[in-house]
Amino acid sequence: MASPIIDFLLTRNSAPIPELKEPAPSDADIATMIAAASRVPDHGRLEPWRFILYRGQARVEIGRKLAALAEQREGPLPENRHNQELARFSRAPLVIGVVSVPKDNPKIPQWEMFLSGGMAAMNLMIAANALGYGTNMISNWYSDVAEGRALLGLAPQERVVGFVHIGSYQGPAPERPRPDPAKLYADYTGPWKA
Ligand SMILES: Cc1cc2nc3c(=O)[nH]c(=O)nc-3n(C[C@H](O)[C@H](O)[C@H](O)COP(=O)(O)O)c2cc1C
């Protein structure tokens, strides 16, 4: 049966971040994307995620802070690396941080909450794509550094799922090698034997 959703899923890919241009998604489009992102499997309905919008001048200020943090950690940076840090959040017109917010729960492990965040990020990207935007999610060094997460607005117990870069994009995006799906599944043959 012909299905535009299957057609989309079998061809979707990420756009190169430098090619994500203005116009950024409108507030109404952002609201739609977040609604889709929050409609994901979530064991115990804990809502273990939130979303931070980085847009406008805030992206430039973050670049300055990331460059300063990188220098504090690594010493003086070569000019190209300094410029790279300055531009981290300014390449796309909108970056949405998908943040995993672990909740105390006696039954539900935190790794399930983190997985739910990954699903939220994927739904966010699919919704943005369906609205006509290109997307690309990255984490980068500052996601794994407490000071980096703090300057990006995360609380100490929160973790980065990904920074979804979003913008207008004149595709098609370059294809990259994909796994052969036929090699990825098999019928169950009993317990694992080493
Ligand atoms: C959790 C996560 C973090 C990622 N972080 C980075 C990153 O820091 N830098 C990078 O170049 N790509 C990163 N990637 C890969 C990009 O998203 C990549 O462009 C993407 O996987 C392309 O795949 P697609 O075309 O199937 O969307 C990350 C991917 C995932 C799932």
The ligand as an SDF file (V2000), in Angstrom:
LIG
                    3D

 31 33  0  0  0  0  0  0  0  0999 V2000
   23.0460   11.2780   20.0760 C   0  0  0  0  0  0  0  0  0  0  0  0
   23.7650   11.7440   18.8410 C   0  0  0  0  0  0  0  0  0  0  0  0
   24.7610   12.6910   18.9460 C   0  0  0  0  0  0  0  0  0  0  0  0
   25.4450   13.1240   17.8140 C   0  0  0  0  0  0  0  0  0  0  0  0
   26.4290   14.0420   17.9540 N   0  0  0  0  0  0  0  0  0  0  0  0
   27.1200   14.4460   16.8710 C   0  0  0  0  0  0  0  0  0  0  0  0
   28.1750   15.4030   16.9910 C   0  0  0  0  0  0  0  0  0  0  0  0
   28.4760   15.8770   18.0750 O   0  0  0  0  0  0  0  0  0  0  0  0
   28.8210   15.7830   15.8680 N   0  0  0  0  0  0  0  0  0  0  0  0
   28.5150   15.2570   14.6390 C   0  0  0  0  0  0  0  0  0  0  0  0
   29.1440   15.6240   13.6420 O   0  0  0  0  0  0  0  0  0  0  0  0
   27.5290   14.3670   14.4890 N   0  0  0  0  0  0  0  0  0  0  0  0
   26.8240   13.9420   15.5770 C   0  0  0  0  0  0  0  0  0  0  0  0
   25.8130   13.0430   15.4390 N   0  0  0  0  0  0  0  0  0  0  0  0
   25.5150   12.5190   14.1030 C   0  0  0  0  0  0  0  0  0  0  0  0
   24.6240   13.4810   13.3240 C   0  0  0  0  0  0  0  0  0  0  0  0
   23.3320   13.5320   13.8730 O   0  0  0  0  0  0  0  0  0  0  0  0
   24.5890   12.9640   11.9000 C   0  0  0  0  0  0  0  0  0  0  0  0
   24.6090   14.0500   11.0420 O   0  0  0  0  0  0  0  0  0  0  0  0
   23.4340   12.0840   11.6500 C   0  0  0  0  0  0  0  0  0  0  0  0
   23.5960   10.9140   12.4170 O   0  0  0  0  0  0  0  0  0  0  0  0
   23.2270   11.7470   10.1990 C   0  0  0  0  0  0  0  0  0  0  0  0
   22.2960   10.6950   10.1350 O   0  0  0  0  0  0  0  0  0  0  0  0
   20.9270   10.8000    9.3620 P   0  0  0  0  0  0  0  0  0  0  0  0
   21.2110   11.3300    7.9890 O   0  0  0  0  0  0  0  0  0  0  0  0
   20.4260    9.3860    9.3660 O   0  0  0  0  0  0  0  0  0  0  0  0
   19.9970   11.6940   10.1460 O   0  0  0  0  0  0  0  0  0  0  0  0
   25.1130   12.5970   16.5410 C   0  0  0  0  0  0  0  0  0  0  0  0
   24.0910   11.6410   16.4480 C   0  0  0  0  0  0  0  0  0  0  0  0
   23.4360   11.2200   17.5720 C   0  0  0  0  0  0  0  0  0  0  0  0
   22.3480   10.1810   17.4390 C   0  0  0  0  0  0  0  0  0  0  0  0
  1  2  1  0
  2  3  1  0
  2 30  2  0
  3  4  2  0
  4  5  1  0
  4 28  1  0
  5  6  2  0
  6  7  1  0
  6 13  1  0
  7  8  2  0
  7  9  1  0
  9 10  1  0
 10 11  2  0
 10 12  1  0
 12 13  2  0
 13 14  1  0
 14 15  1  0
 14 28  1  0
 15 16  1  0
 16 17  1  0
 16 18  1  0
 18 19  1  0
 18 20  1  0
 20 21  1  0
 20 22  1  0
 22 23  1  0
 23 24  1  0
 24 25  2  0
 24 26  1  0
 24 27  1  0
 28 29  2  0
 29 30  1  0
 30 31  1  0
M  END
$$$$
